[in-house]
């Protein structure tokens, strides 16, 4: 009796490593062109993890790459890069772009926000709301809050969507 192997087709949120690597390659080409046009130096690293392609742009020398590492600039570049990937693949991309360590800096900022929220709750507040942020940042916040032993939930719609922290 022959057994049939079930083949799962990736959904919009479940991409194969090959698909993620393709997204990363397309994104790297796009960012490389941008760096060439703007005459900026940067090394591009591509990684695929947690169902996303990650692209990091760093410079080993003292370069002016830092002008692109401001949070709003990185978010705008990320959206443009996602659109470039989508135009080539025909699929929505959840790619994450990091320029000059901007993501690690943002994680540190989010950790500080969570720490302040936890302090307010420990001082007697029922809940503490954080400012609106992207879905990726809210996910990071949920992870940080959970590691602190508290609960969090996303509330609001669109640009007003934010995270609320409460006791567990």
RAMOWO-V473027 format. One record per helix or strand of 3 or more residues. SS is the DSSP state (h for helix, s for strand). FROM is the first residue (numbers start at 0). TO is the last residue. If there is no record, write none. Layout:
SS & FROM & TO
SS & FROM & TO
This chain:
h & 16 & 37
s & 42 & 48
s & 51 & 57
h & 63 & 67
h & 70 & 88
s & 95 & 98
h & 101 & 121
s & 126 & 128
h & 134 & 146
s & 149 & 154
h & 157 & 159
s & 161 & 166
